[in-house]
Amino acid sequence: MMSLLNQTKLESWDKTQSTLGLRQKSVYEALVRHPNVSNRDLSIILEKPINQITPRVNELRELGLVKFSGVKFDQFTKRRVNTWSIV
């Protein structure tokens, strides 16, 4: 038997899926599978250019579906970068 919390999460997921574009869905789903990753990490995971990832992360943040989860050192840019996870 499904708990009320799990049922609520499932309903939220269904609603989220119906309102997102294809690129937003792919980024969101990657964050479900790989929490606490940077835009560059997502770019590598999804095999897409970072300029296709960053706007999708920003859109998902504006929708309240993705949140800041920390900072890490990016070996490629030699800089500290933000990491993201789903809400």
Biopython code that builds the backbone (N, CA, C, O; Angstrom):
import numpy as np
from Bio.PDB.StructureBuilder import StructureBuilder

atoms = [
    (1, "MET", "N", (0.845, -1.187, 0.000)),
    (1, "MET", "CA", (0.000, 0.000, 0.000)),
    (1, "MET", "C", (0.887, 1.246, 0.000)),
    (1, "MET", "O", (1.838, 1.331, 0.777)),
    (2, "MET", "N", (0.585, 2.194, -0.852)),
    (2, "MET", "CA", (1.390, 3.396, -1.007)),
    (2, "MET", "C", (1.050, 4.406, 0.090)),
    (2, "MET", "O", (-0.121, 4.663, 0.370)),
    (3, "SER", "N", (2.090, 4.972, 0.705)),
    (3, "SER", "CA", (1.851, 5.975, 1.745)),
    (3, "SER", "C", (1.352, 7.273, 1.111)),
    (3, "SER", "O", (1.501, 7.488, -0.092)),
    (4, "LEU", "N", (0.768, 8.117, 1.924)),
    (4, "LEU", "CA", (0.262, 9.404, 1.452)),
    (4, "LEU", "C", (1.398, 10.251, 0.898)),
    (4, "LEU", "O", (1.227, 10.927, -0.116)),
    (5, "LEU", "N", (2.562, 10.224, 1.554)),
    (5, "LEU", "CA", (3.716, 10.995, 1.088)),
    (5, "LEU", "C", (4.164, 10.509, -0.283)),
    (5, "LEU", "O", (4.420, 11.322, -1.171)),
    (6, "ASN", "N", (4.262, 9.188, -0.470)),
    (6, "ASN", "CA", (4.662, 8.647, -1.768)),
    (6, "ASN", "C", (3.640, 8.967, -2.841)),
    (6, "ASN", "O", (4.007, 9.259, -3.979)),
    (7, "GLN", "N", (2.366, 8.917, -2.494)),
    (7, "GLN", "CA", (1.307, 9.255, -3.444)),
    (7, "GLN", "C", (1.425, 10.719, -3.854)),
    (7, "GLN", "O", (1.278, 11.049, -5.031)),
    (8, "THR", "N", (1.690, 11.596, -2.889)),
    (8, "THR", "CA", (1.848, 13.021, -3.177)),
    (8, "THR", "C", (3.046, 13.256, -4.093)),
    (8, "THR", "O", (2.968, 14.049, -5.032)),
    (9, "LYS", "N", (4.153, 12.567, -3.821)),
    (9, "LYS", "CA", (5.348, 12.694, -4.669)),
    (9, "LYS", "C", (5.052, 12.223, -6.080)),
    (9, "LYS", "O", (5.470, 12.858, -7.048)),
    (10, "LEU", "N", (4.334, 11.115, -6.207)),
    (10, "LEU", "CA", (3.993, 10.574, -7.520)),
    (10, "LEU", "C", (3.098, 11.545, -8.288)),
    (10, "LEU", "O", (3.309, 11.764, -9.481)),
    (11, "GLU", "N", (2.121, 12.118, -7.631)),
    (11, "GLU", "CA", (1.244, 13.096, -8.283)),
    (11, "GLU", "C", (2.032, 14.331, -8.711)),
    (11, "GLU", "O", (1.814, 14.869, -9.797)),
    (12, "SER", "N", (2.942, 14.775, -7.855)),
    (12, "SER", "CA", (3.786, 15.921, -8.178)),
    (12, "SER", "C", (4.659, 15.617, -9.386)),
    (12, "SER", "O", (4.814, 16.456, -10.274)),
    (13, "TRP", "N", (5.229, 14.416, -9.418)),
    (13, "TRP", "CA", (6.082, 14.001, -10.539)),
    (13, "TRP", "C", (5.271, 13.984, -11.831)),
    (13, "TRP", "O", (5.737, 14.480, -12.857)),
    (14, "ASP", "N", (4.064, 13.419, -11.796)),
    (14, "ASP", "CA", (3.214, 13.380, -12.987)),
    (14, "ASP", "C", (2.901, 14.782, -13.493)),
    (14, "ASP", "O", (2.945, 15.037, -14.697)),
    (15, "LYS", "N", (2.586, 15.686, -12.580)),
    (15, "LYS", "CA", (2.280, 17.063, -12.953)),
    (15, "LYS", "C", (3.515, 17.737, -13.542)),
    (15, "LYS", "O", (3.423, 18.447, -14.543)),
    (16, "THR", "N", (4.662, 17.515, -12.924)),
    (16, "THR", "CA", (5.922, 18.095, -13.400)),
    (16, "THR", "C", (6.217, 17.624, -14.812)),
    (16, "THR", "O", (6.565, 18.426, -15.679)),
    (17, "GLN", "N", (6.081, 16.331, -15.046)),
    (17, "GLN", "CA", (6.395, 15.758, -16.350)),
    (17, "GLN", "C", (5.515, 16.327, -17.461)),
    (17, "GLN", "O", (5.965, 16.480, -18.597)),
    (18, "SER", "N", (4.283, 16.635, -17.138)),
    (18, "SER", "CA", (3.373, 17.130, -18.174)),
    (18, "SER", "C", (3.616, 18.594, -18.523)),
    (18, "SER", "O", (3.139, 19.061, -19.557)),
    (19, "THR", "N", (4.347, 19.331, -17.686)),
    (19, "THR", "CA", (4.550, 20.752, -17.940)),
    (19, "THR", "C", (5.946, 21.089, -18.472)),
    (19, "THR", "O", (6.182, 22.222, -18.891)),
    (20, "LEU", "N", (6.869, 20.132, -18.462)),
    (20, "LEU", "CA", (8.242, 20.422, -18.884)),
    (20, "LEU", "C", (8.458, 20.114, -20.357)),
    (20, "LEU", "O", (7.832, 19.214, -20.917)),
    (21, "GLY", "N", (9.359, 20.882, -20.978)),
    (21, "GLY", "CA", (9.781, 20.597, -22.337)),
    (21, "GLY", "C", (10.742, 19.412, -22.340)),
    (21, "GLY", "O", (11.200, 18.979, -21.282)),
    (22, "LEU", "N", (11.048, 18.889, -23.523)),
    (22, "LEU", "CA", (11.917, 17.712, -23.633)),
    (22, "LEU", "C", (13.305, 17.938, -23.035)),
    (22, "LEU", "O", (13.818, 17.077, -22.320)),
    (23, "ARG", "N", (13.905, 19.071, -23.317)),
    (23, "ARG", "CA", (15.241, 19.339, -22.775)),
    (23, "ARG", "C", (15.199, 19.529, -21.266)),
    (23, "ARG", "O", (16.096, 19.081, -20.552)),
    (24, "GLN", "N", (14.156, 20.192, -20.785)),
    (24, "GLN", "CA", (13.999, 20.362, -19.342)),
    (24, "GLN", "C", (13.821, 19.001, -18.671)),
    (24, "GLN", "O", (14.397, 18.749, -17.612)),
    (25, "LYS", "N", (13.031, 18.131, -19.281)),
    (25, "LYS", "CA", (12.812, 16.794, -18.725)),
    (25, "LYS", "C", (14.116, 16.022, -18.640)),
    (25, "LYS", "O", (14.382, 15.362, -17.635)),
    (26, "SER", "N", (14.931, 16.097, -19.684)),
    (26, "SER", "CA", (16.174, 15.326, -19.671)),
    (26, "SER", "C", (17.107, 15.819, -18.567)),
    (26, "SER", "O", (17.759, 15.014, -17.904)),
    (27, "VAL", "N", (17.176, 17.134, -18.366)),
    (27, "VAL", "CA", (18.012, 17.682, -17.287)),
    (27, "VAL", "C", (17.433, 17.294, -15.932)),
    (27, "VAL", "O", (18.170, 16.887, -15.034)),
    (28, "TYR", "N", (16.124, 17.418, -15.783)),
    (28, "TYR", "CA", (15.472, 17.064, -14.520)),
    (28, "TYR", "C", (15.718, 15.593, -14.183)),
    (28, "TYR", "O", (16.091, 15.264, -13.057)),
    (29, "GLU", "N", (15.511, 14.719, -15.153)),
    (29, "GLU", "CA", (15.702, 13.284, -14.937)),
    (29, "GLU", "C", (17.156, 12.951, -14.618)),
    (29, "GLU", "O", (17.424, 12.059, -13.814)),
    (30, "ALA", "N", (18.098, 13.663, -15.244)),
    (30, "ALA", "CA", (19.515, 13.453, -14.928)),
    (30, "ALA", "C", (19.797, 13.843, -13.482)),
    (30, "ALA", "O", (20.576, 13.179, -12.798)),
    (31, "LEU", "N", (19.164, 14.921, -13.017)),
    (31, "LEU", "CA", (19.343, 15.333, -11.622)),
    (31, "LEU", "C", (18.689, 14.363, -10.644)),
    (31, "LEU", "O", (19.153, 14.219, -9.513)),
    (32, "VAL", "N", (17.634, 13.708, -11.062)),
    (32, "VAL", "CA", (17.023, 12.675, -10.218)),
    (32, "VAL", "C", (18.026, 11.537, -10.020)),
    (32, "VAL", "O", (18.196, 11.035, -8.909)),
    (33, "ARG", "N", (18.682, 11.139, -11.101)),
    (33, "ARG", "CA", (19.638, 10.029, -11.052)),
    (33, "ARG", "C", (20.992, 10.430, -10.482)),
    (33, "ARG", "O", (21.684, 9.606, -9.885)),
    (34, "HIS", "N", (21.379, 11.704, -10.666)),
    (34, "HIS", "CA", (22.700, 12.184, -10.266)),
    (34, "HIS", "C", (22.572, 13.494, -9.497)),
    (34, "HIS", "O", (22.829, 14.558, -10.062)),
    (35, "PRO", "N", (22.182, 13.448, -8.228)),
    (35, "PRO", "CA", (22.055, 14.696, -7.463)),
    (35, "PRO", "C", (23.412, 15.322, -7.169)),
    (35, "PRO", "O", (24.443, 14.652, -7.206)),
    (36, "ASN", "N", (23.390, 16.608, -6.879)),
    (36, "ASN", "CA", (24.594, 17.358, -6.488)),
    (36, "ASN", "C", (25.650, 17.396, -7.578)),
    (36, "ASN", "O", (26.827, 17.138, -7.326)),
    (37, "VAL", "N", (25.222, 17.720, -8.789)),
    (37, "VAL", "CA", (26.151, 17.841, -9.906)),
    (37, "VAL", "C", (26.111, 19.251, -10.478)),
    (37, "VAL", "O", (25.137, 19.982, -10.296)),
    (38, "SER", "N", (27.165, 19.617, -11.162)),
    (38, "SER", "CA", (27.280, 20.947, -11.774)),
    (38, "SER", "C", (26.688, 20.930, -13.179)),
    (38, "SER", "O", (26.327, 19.875, -13.702)),
    (39, "ASN", "N", (26.596, 22.098, -13.774)),
    (39, "ASN", "CA", (26.137, 22.191, -15.160)),
    (39, "ASN", "C", (27.066, 21.410, -16.084)),
    (39, "ASN", "O", (26.597, 20.732, -16.999)),
    (40, "ARG", "N", (28.370, 21.495, -15.860)),
    (40, "ARG", "CA", (29.326, 20.763, -16.699)),
    (40, "ARG", "C", (29.137, 19.256, -16.522)),
    (40, "ARG", "O", (29.195, 18.504, -17.495)),
    (41, "ASP", "N", (28.913, 18.817, -15.292)),
    (41, "ASP", "CA", (28.642, 17.395, -15.057)),
    (41, "ASP", "C", (27.415, 16.955, -15.848)),
    (41, "ASP", "O", (27.426, 15.907, -16.494)),
    (42, "LEU", "N", (26.362, 17.758, -15.794)),
    (42, "LEU", "CA", (25.153, 17.445, -16.551)),
    (42, "LEU", "C", (25.439, 17.409, -18.048)),
    (42, "LEU", "O", (24.911, 16.562, -18.769)),
    (43, "SER", "N", (26.268, 18.322, -18.503)),
    (43, "SER", "CA", (26.658, 18.355, -19.908)),
    (43, "SER", "C", (27.330, 17.044, -20.318)),
    (43, "SER", "O", (27.064, 16.513, -21.396)),
    (44, "ILE", "N", (28.187, 16.538, -19.465)),
    (44, "ILE", "CA", (28.887, 15.282, -19.733)),
    (44, "ILE", "C", (27.916, 14.104, -19.653)),
    (44, "ILE", "O", (27.920, 13.233, -20.523)),
    (45, "ILE", "N", (27.100, 14.078, -18.625)),
    (45, "ILE", "CA", (26.135, 12.985, -18.434)),
    (45, "ILE", "C", (25.183, 12.886, -19.626)),
    (45, "ILE", "O", (24.912, 11.795, -20.127)),
    (46, "LEU", "N", (24.682, 14.037, -20.071)),
    (46, "LEU", "CA", (23.692, 14.068, -21.147)),
    (46, "LEU", "C", (24.301, 14.161, -22.538)),
    (46, "LEU", "O", (23.595, 14.109, -23.545)),
    (47, "GLU", "N", (25.625, 14.300, -22.579)),
    (47, "GLU", "CA", (26.337, 14.431, -23.853)),
    (47, "GLU", "C", (25.769, 15.565, -24.707)),
    (47, "GLU", "O", (25.522, 15.417, -25.903)),
    (48, "LYS", "N", (25.575, 16.701, -24.040)),
    (48, "LYS", "CA", (25.062, 17.917, -24.687)),
    (48, "LYS", "C", (25.996, 19.067, -24.369)),
    (48, "LYS", "O", (26.658, 19.051, -23.331)),
    (49, "PRO", "N", (26.067, 20.071, -25.242)),
    (49, "PRO", "CA", (26.888, 21.248, -24.940)),
    (49, "PRO", "C", (26.364, 21.967, -23.704)),
    (49, "PRO", "O", (25.160, 21.996, -23.452)),
    (50, "ILE", "N", (27.276, 22.541, -22.945)),
    (50, "ILE", "CA", (26.883, 23.211, -21.701)),
    (50, "ILE", "C", (25.911, 24.360, -21.960)),
    (50, "ILE", "O", (25.093, 24.685, -21.100)),
    (51, "ASN", "N", (25.997, 24.976, -23.141)),
    (51, "ASN", "CA", (25.081, 26.079, -23.437)),
    (51, "ASN", "C", (23.649, 25.594, -23.679)),
    (51, "ASN", "O", (22.742, 26.415, -23.814)),
    (52, "GLN", "N", (23.430, 24.277, -23.737)),
    (52, "GLN", "CA", (22.075, 23.726, -23.769)),
    (52, "GLN", "C", (21.621, 23.306, -22.372)),
    (52, "GLN", "O", (20.429, 23.114, -22.130)),
    (53, "ILE", "N", (22.573, 23.166, -21.463)),
    (53, "ILE", "CA", (22.270, 22.715, -20.102)),
    (53, "ILE", "C", (21.958, 23.888, -19.179)),
    (53, "ILE", "O", (20.945, 23.879, -18.480)),
    (54, "THR", "N", (22.820, 24.888, -19.177)),
    (54, "THR", "CA", (22.697, 26.003, -18.234)),
    (54, "THR", "C", (21.331, 26.681, -18.302)),
    (54, "THR", "O", (20.744, 26.933, -17.250)),
    (55, "PRO", "N", (20.795, 26.987, -19.481)),
    (55, "PRO", "CA", (19.467, 27.618, -19.509)),
    (55, "PRO", "C", (18.375, 26.703, -18.946)),
    (55, "PRO", "O", (17.441, 27.177, -18.299)),
    (56, "ARG", "N", (18.492, 25.395, -19.189)),
    (56, "ARG", "CA", (17.486, 24.462, -18.673)),
    (56, "ARG", "C", (17.535, 24.400, -17.154)),
    (56, "ARG", "O", (16.491, 24.350, -16.504)),
    (57, "VAL", "N", (18.737, 24.404, -16.578)),
    (57, "VAL", "CA", (18.865, 24.418, -15.119)),
    (57, "VAL", "C", (18.232, 25.691, -14.569)),
    (57, "VAL", "O", (17.498, 25.644, -13.582)),
    (58, "ASN", "N", (18.510, 26.821, -15.197)),
    (58, "ASN", "CA", (17.931, 28.090, -14.742)),
    (58, "ASN", "C", (16.402, 28.063, -14.823)),
    (58, "ASN", "O", (15.722, 28.534, -13.911)),
    (59, "GLU", "N", (15.869, 27.517, -15.906)),
    (59, "GLU", "CA", (14.408, 27.417, -16.041)),
    (59, "GLU", "C", (13.824, 26.530, -14.939)),
    (59, "GLU", "O", (12.798, 26.864, -14.347)),
    (60, "LEU", "N", (14.477, 25.407, -14.669)),
    (60, "LEU", "CA", (14.001, 24.498, -13.629)),
    (60, "LEU", "C", (14.096, 25.135, -12.248)),
    (60, "LEU", "O", (13.255, 24.883, -11.385)),
    (61, "ARG", "N", (15.115, 25.956, -12.040)),
    (61, "ARG", "CA", (15.226, 26.692, -10.775)),
    (61, "ARG", "C", (14.072, 27.676, -10.632)),
    (61, "ARG", "O", (13.467, 27.780, -9.565)),
    (62, "GLU", "N", (13.766, 28.401, -11.714)),
    (62, "GLU", "CA", (12.666, 29.366, -11.685)),
    (62, "GLU", "C", (11.318, 28.685, -11.437)),
    (62, "GLU", "O", (10.415, 29.283, -10.852)),
    (63, "LEU", "N", (11.187, 27.442, -11.880)),
    (63, "LEU", "CA", (9.953, 26.680, -11.658)),
    (63, "LEU", "C", (9.906, 26.075, -10.253)),
    (63, "LEU", "O", (8.899, 25.489, -9.855)),
    (64, "GLY", "N", (10.999, 26.221, -9.510)),
    (64, "GLY", "CA", (11.055, 25.686, -8.154)),
    (64, "GLY", "C", (11.299, 24.189, -8.092)),
    (64, "GLY", "O", (11.007, 23.554, -7.078)),
    (65, "LEU", "N", (11.833, 23.614, -9.170)),
    (65, "LEU", "CA", (12.063, 22.175, -9.225)),
    (65, "LEU", "C", (13.504, 21.788, -8.922)),
    (65, "LEU", "O", (13.785, 20.640, -8.577)),
    (66, "VAL", "N", (14.410, 22.741, -9.052)),
    (66, "VAL", "CA", (15.835, 22.493, -8.825)),
    (66, "VAL", "C", (16.344, 23.522, -7.832)),
    (66, "VAL", "O", (15.931, 24.681, -7.850)),
    (67, "LYS", "N", (17.252, 23.080, -6.960)),
    (67, "LYS", "CA", (17.806, 23.985, -5.953)),
    (67, "LYS", "C", (19.325, 23.872, -5.915)),
    (67, "LYS", "O", (19.902, 22.860, -6.313)),
    (68, "PHE", "N", (19.953, 24.928, -5.431)),
    (68, "PHE", "CA", (21.386, 24.956, -5.164)),
    (68, "PHE", "C", (21.677, 23.903, -4.105)),
    (68, "PHE", "O", (20.967, 23.823, -3.102)),
    (69, "SER", "N", (22.716, 23.092, -4.316)),
    (69, "SER", "CA", (23.020, 22.065, -3.320)),
    (69, "SER", "C", (24.446, 22.141, -2.785)),
    (69, "SER", "O", (24.807, 21.400, -1.871)),
    (70, "GLY", "N", (25.261, 23.038, -3.353)),
    (70, "GLY", "CA", (26.618, 23.167, -2.847)),
    (70, "GLY", "C", (27.567, 23.736, -3.878)),
    (70, "GLY", "O", (27.164, 24.262, -4.916)),
    (71, "VAL", "N", (28.838, 23.613, -3.556)),
    (71, "VAL", "CA", (29.899, 24.121, -4.423)),
    (71, "VAL", "C", (30.970, 23.041, -4.533)),
    (71, "VAL", "O", (31.252, 22.331, -3.567)),
    (72, "LYS", "N", (31.561, 22.926, -5.714)),
    (72, "LYS", "CA", (32.672, 21.992, -5.881)),
    (72, "LYS", "C", (33.698, 22.611, -6.828)),
    (72, "LYS", "O", (33.416, 23.602, -7.501)),
    (73, "PHE", "N", (34.877, 22.025, -6.872)),
    (73, "PHE", "CA", (35.941, 22.495, -7.750)),
    (73, "PHE", "C", (35.820, 21.783, -9.087)),
    (73, "PHE", "O", (35.790, 20.554, -9.141)),
    (74, "ASP", "N", (35.750, 22.557, -10.168)),
    (74, "ASP", "CA", (35.658, 22.005, -11.514)),
    (74, "ASP", "C", (37.063, 21.853, -12.082)),
    (74, "ASP", "O", (37.781, 22.841, -12.238)),
    (75, "GLN", "N", (37.453, 20.633, -12.387)),
    (75, "GLN", "CA", (38.794, 20.366, -12.906)),
    (75, "GLN", "C", (39.030, 20.994, -14.282)),
    (75, "GLN", "O", (40.159, 21.351, -14.620)),
    (76, "PHE", "N", (37.972, 21.124, -15.064)),
    (76, "PHE", "CA", (38.100, 21.667, -16.418)),
    (76, "PHE", "C", (38.351, 23.176, -16.389)),
    (76, "PHE", "O", (39.259, 23.669, -17.058)),
    (77, "THR", "N", (37.551, 23.904, -15.618)),
    (77, "THR", "CA", (37.670, 25.366, -15.582)),
    (77, "THR", "C", (38.618, 25.852, -14.496)),
    (77, "THR", "O", (39.022, 27.015, -14.485)),
    (78, "LYS", "N", (38.975, 24.938, -13.570)),
    (78, "LYS", "CA", (39.840, 25.281, -12.429)),
    (78, "LYS", "C", (39.177, 26.342, -11.547)),
    (78, "LYS", "O", (39.847, 27.198, -10.971)),
    (79, "ARG", "N", (37.857, 26.265, -11.455)),
    (79, "ARG", "CA", (37.088, 27.207, -10.640)),
    (79, "ARG", "C", (36.087, 26.443, -9.781)),
    (79, "ARG", "O", (35.770, 25.279, -10.027)),
    (80, "ARG", "N", (35.605, 27.150, -8.764)),
    (80, "ARG", "CA", (34.517, 26.605, -7.957)),
    (80, "ARG", "C", (33.213, 26.825, -8.707)),
    (80, "ARG", "O", (32.972, 27.901, -9.254)),
    (81, "VAL", "N", (32.380, 25.803, -8.727)),
    (81, "VAL", "CA", (31.101, 25.876, -9.447)),
    (81, "VAL", "C", (29.965, 25.405, -8.536)),
    (81, "VAL", "O", (30.174, 24.640, -7.594)),
    (82, "ASN", "N", (28.779, 25.876, -8.841)),
    (82, "ASN", "CA", (27.595, 25.468, -8.096)),
    (82, "ASN", "C", (27.177, 24.058, -8.489)),
    (82, "ASN", "O", (27.369, 23.631, -9.628)),
    (83, "THR", "N", (26.610, 23.353, -7.538)),
    (83, "THR", "CA", (26.000, 22.055, -7.833)),
    (83, "THR", "C", (24.507, 22.147, -7.559)),
    (83, "THR", "O", (24.054, 22.981, -6.775)),
    (84, "TRP", "N", (23.751, 21.274, -8.219)),
    (84, "TRP", "CA", (22.284, 21.331, -8.182)),
    (84, "TRP", "C", (21.701, 19.997, -7.815)),
    (84, "TRP", "O", (22.324, 18.956, -8.024)),
    (85, "SER", "N", (20.506, 20.021, -7.268)),
    (85, "SER", "CA", (19.724, 18.816, -7.021)),
    (85, "SER", "C", (18.253, 19.181, -7.138)),
    (85, "SER", "O", (17.889, 20.357, -7.155)),
    (86, "ILE", "N", (17.411, 18.152, -7.218)),
    (86, "ILE", "CA", (15.980, 18.437, -7.310)),
    (86, "ILE", "C", (15.449, 18.801, -5.937)),
    (86, "ILE", "O", (16.030, 18.440, -4.913)),
    (87, "VAL", "N", (14.340, 19.519, -5.929)),
    (87, "VAL", "CA", (13.720, 19.954, -4.673)),
    (87, "VAL", "C", (13.001, 18.790, -4.047)),
    (87, "VAL", "O", (12.406, 18.934, -2.979)),
]
sb = StructureBuilder()
sb.init_structure("model")
sb.init_model(0)
sb.init_chain("A")
sb.init_seg("    ")
for serial, (resi, resn, name, xyz) in enumerate(atoms, 1):
    if name == "N":
        sb.init_residue(resn, " ", resi, " ")
    sb.init_atom(name, np.array(xyz, "f"), 0.0, 1.0, " ", f" {name:<3s}", serial, name[0])
structure = sb.get_structure()
